Amino acid sequence: MGRIYDATWGRGFAALYDRGLKAPEEGGLREMRREALAAASGRTIDLGAGTGANVGLFPPAVTELVLAEPDRHMIKRLRSKIGAVGMDVEAVEASAEDLPFEGSSFDTAVFTLVLCTVPDPAAALAETARVLRPGGKMLFVEHVRAEEQGLARWQDRLEKPWRFLADGCHCNRDTVATIEASPLSLEQVEHGRVPKAPPLVRPLARGGAVLPG
Ligand SMILES: C[S@@+](CC[C@H](N)C(=O)[O-])C[C@H]1O[C@@H](n2cnc3c(N)ncnc32)[C@H](O)[C@@H]1O
């Protein structure tokens, strides 16, 4: 079992999380999640599932859903949401870098707004590759480092205070490059914006990768 994540001000962040994301979700983020998750199928793991923003958006092709979340405050909220999902679902306390599952045991892995926060994203992607079956899919919706240099510089300057405020989130990570450097093969990426989000976390990348079989 993964370790319990020591959040900086975890209880408050978990309590405010859904409220903080209300405007972006209603402004289009929820639809982006739904579109990304439409490609999920079979046994699926949602890594860093948080308070369960993806719960209810998975398609019927998902036969079993595992929600992995290391933060005890987040997982408490997550567990309160999973009752009415209508599919085989469980919440597991685990970090993406250290998953308590057998190799090649998932068809799909999902990261939404998580690779910004995990302490070691390269290790998380390597662990994802371990638990995915060959040909398995990794789907992502992530806020990322800006392509525009001026904004990227601000992301670098404000990374530390933002990380404290946003419970470990690094606003300046080049997550697409990290996926490209991982054992997964990037198949599709689309750049856009997180609707109604502060500029530091507005640049968005969404897409999918596959574990070569
Ligand atoms: C910004 S929230 C995103 C939550 C959710 N995926 C969403 O789309 O709303 C980041 C999440 O990553 C989780 N997290 C932090 N470290 C992690 C790790 N090592 N492995 C997996 N998740 C982690 C946090 O506890 C938090 O729930």
The ligand as an SDF file (V2000), in Angstrom:
LIG
                    3D

 27 29  0  0  0  0  0  0  0  0999 V2000
   -5.1280   19.1160   -8.1380 C   0  0  0  0  0  0  0  0  0  0  0  0
   -5.6120   17.6270   -7.4050 S   0  0  0  0  0  0  0  0  0  0  0  0
   -6.4320   16.7670   -8.7470 C   0  0  0  0  0  0  0  0  0  0  0  0
   -7.5130   15.8310   -8.2970 C   0  0  0  0  0  0  0  0  0  0  0  0
   -8.3230   15.1560   -9.3900 C   0  0  0  0  0  0  0  0  0  0  0  0
   -7.5230   14.2630  -10.1930 N   0  0  0  0  0  0  0  0  0  0  0  0
   -9.0030   16.1530  -10.2940 C   0  0  0  0  0  0  0  0  0  0  0  0
   -8.9370   16.0150  -11.5110 O   0  0  0  0  0  0  0  0  0  0  0  0
   -9.6840   17.0510   -9.7690 O   0  0  0  0  0  0  0  0  0  0  0  0
   -4.0710   16.7440   -7.2780 C   0  0  0  0  0  0  0  0  0  0  0  0
   -4.2250   15.4260   -6.5880 C   0  0  0  0  0  0  0  0  0  0  0  0
   -2.9940   14.6980   -6.6790 O   0  0  0  0  0  0  0  0  0  0  0  0
   -2.8610   13.9960   -5.4680 C   0  0  0  0  0  0  0  0  0  0  0  0
   -1.4840   13.5510   -5.2840 N   0  0  0  0  0  0  0  0  0  0  0  0
   -0.4710   14.1670   -4.6360 C   0  0  0  0  0  0  0  0  0  0  0  0
    0.6230   13.3920   -4.6460 N   0  0  0  0  0  0  0  0  0  0  0  0
    0.3040   12.2760   -5.3310 C   0  0  0  0  0  0  0  0  0  0  0  0
    1.0040   11.0950   -5.6720 C   0  0  0  0  0  0  0  0  0  0  0  0
    2.2690   10.9180   -5.3210 N   0  0  0  0  0  0  0  0  0  0  0  0
    0.3450   10.1300   -6.3440 N   0  0  0  0  0  0  0  0  0  0  0  0
   -0.9470   10.3150   -6.7090 C   0  0  0  0  0  0  0  0  0  0  0  0
   -1.6580   11.4090   -6.4220 N   0  0  0  0  0  0  0  0  0  0  0  0
   -1.0410   12.3750   -5.7430 C   0  0  0  0  0  0  0  0  0  0  0  0
   -3.3240   14.9720   -4.4360 C   0  0  0  0  0  0  0  0  0  0  0  0
   -3.5950   14.3530   -3.1970 O   0  0  0  0  0  0  0  0  0  0  0  0
   -4.5630   15.5340   -5.1110 C   0  0  0  0  0  0  0  0  0  0  0  0
   -5.6920   14.7680   -4.8350 O   0  0  0  0  0  0  0  0  0  0  0  0
  1  2  1  0
  2  3  1  0
  2 10  1  0
  3  4  1  0
  4  5  1  0
  5  6  1  0
  5  7  1  0
  7  8  2  0
  7  9  1  0
 10 11  1  0
 11 12  1  0
 11 26  1  0
 12 13  1  0
 13 14  1  0
 13 24  1  0
 14 15  1  0
 14 23  1  0
 15 16  2  0
 16 17  1  0
 17 18  1  0
 17 23  2  0
 18 19  1  0
 18 20  2  0
 20 21  1  0
 21 22  2  0
 22 23  1  0
 24 25  1  0
 24 26  1  0
 26 27  1  0
M  CHG  2   2   1   9  -1
M  END
$$$$
